[in-house]
Amino acid sequence: MGRQLMPKSPFSLAVVLAFFVFMLSIFLNSFSADYRIALIDTASYHSSGSLMPLFQLGSELTGEIGVILRFSGACILMAFAVILVWKKTVSWSLLSKAVLLEGIYYLFNIPFIIYLFVKPYAFANYGAAISYSTQILFVTPIFLTLYFKLKSKNFDITKVVKWGALAVTGFIFALWAKHFLLAIYALPLNFSKAIFMIGFLNSALTLLTAGIIIIIVLMPLYKKKNNSFNTKALGAALILAGLYATIFTLIALFNIEYMRWISLIDWWTIIFVVLGIGFLNLNKNKND
């Protein structure tokens, strides 16, 4: 099992590094964004007397706390990956902290979800609110359960592997929900043009198909029947998951509507292709 979950190649570190860079970019840009929002919302409050701008500002600042926690989790995960690759040691303590921070991050979006639902009707607002809510459902309960399994005094590796597999699955489906709903409420639904048709099918099917394959592949781990799985099939699923952001980026190069959202998609997931190749090579090495 160790060879399956911890390839000797640095591919896992590359994935964590990509996520770290992604979060660093969001973390650094978040402060100026919050400052601009604060100026706009306070001016709107003074001019209109409505409390809604202050509600929005409060939800944005609460979200900023979540971003800080998630970035902290990315830093911890980076330390975990470095130790894993160079020392060939699993630091369960670091992993549990990273899992906890990733799991609770989504909860800090709840005030913004409420704001989007109570704000005067707009289809995009409801779509974004449903997106945030769905991500909470897919990630937070599983990640928090995994955290408590990792912190348990009676550490059961079988249960940790099970919930780790579920966490990976939930995370992939959270990515699918986020980007599929983005295609519904923000991107053009113009099926008369091939580029928009390709973009929509990419948002609707790429991550979803990857998630379904992952469910099938990791089913033995969910059921705790054994700790082995088809690494070649998992590699193919990860490559497929990485193709979503790859295709989105390519479309954005030719379409301004997609380019507007390029900074908000999880572009770091392109690196899943690299991790997938790692699992394919692991499977090949095992058969040599």
Stockholm file with secondary structure:
# STOCKHOLM 1.0

chainA/1-288         MGRQLMPKSPFSLAVVLAFFVFMLSIFLNSFSADYRIALIDTASYHSSGSLMPLFQLGSELTGEIGVILRFSGACILMAFAVILVWKKTVSWSLLSKAVLLEGIYYLFNIPFIIYLFVKPYAFANYGAAISYSTQILFVTPIFLTLYFKLKSKNFDITKVVKWGALAVTGFIFALWAKHFLLAIYALPLNFSKAIFMIGFLNSALTLLTAGIIIIIVLMPLYKKKNNSFNTKALGAALILAGLYATIFTLIALFNIEYMRWISLIDWWTIIFVVLGIGFLNLNKNKND
#=GR chainA/1-288 SS CHHHHSCSSTHHHHHHHHHHHHHHHHHHHHHHHHHHHHHHHHHHHHHHCCSHHHHHHHHHHHHHHHHHHHHHHHHHHHHHHHHHHHHCCCCHHHHHHHHHHHHHHGGGGHHHHHHHHHSSCCHHHHHHHHHHHHHHHHHHHHHHHHHHHHHCSSCCHHHHHHHHHHHHHHHHHHHHHHHHHHHHHTSCCCTTSHHHHHHHHIIIIIHHHHHHHHHHHHHHHHTTSCSCCCHHHHHHHHHHHHHHHHHHHHHHTTCHHHHTTTTTSCGGGGGHHHHHHHHHHHHHHHHC
#=GC SS_cons         CHHHHSCSSTHHHHHHHHHHHHHHHHHHHHHHHHHHHHHHHHHHHHHHCCSHHHHHHHHHHHHHHHHHHHHHHHHHHHHHHHHHHHHCCCCHHHHHHHHHHHHHHGGGGHHHHHHHHHSSCCHHHHHHHHHHHHHHHHHHHHHHHHHHHHHCSSCCHHHHHHHHHHHHHHHHHHHHHHHHHHHHHTSCCCTTSHHHHHHHHIIIIIHHHHHHHHHHHHHHHHTTSCSCCCHHHHHHHHHHHHHHHHHHHHHHTTCHHHHTTTTTSCGGGGGHHHHHHHHHHHHHHHHC
//
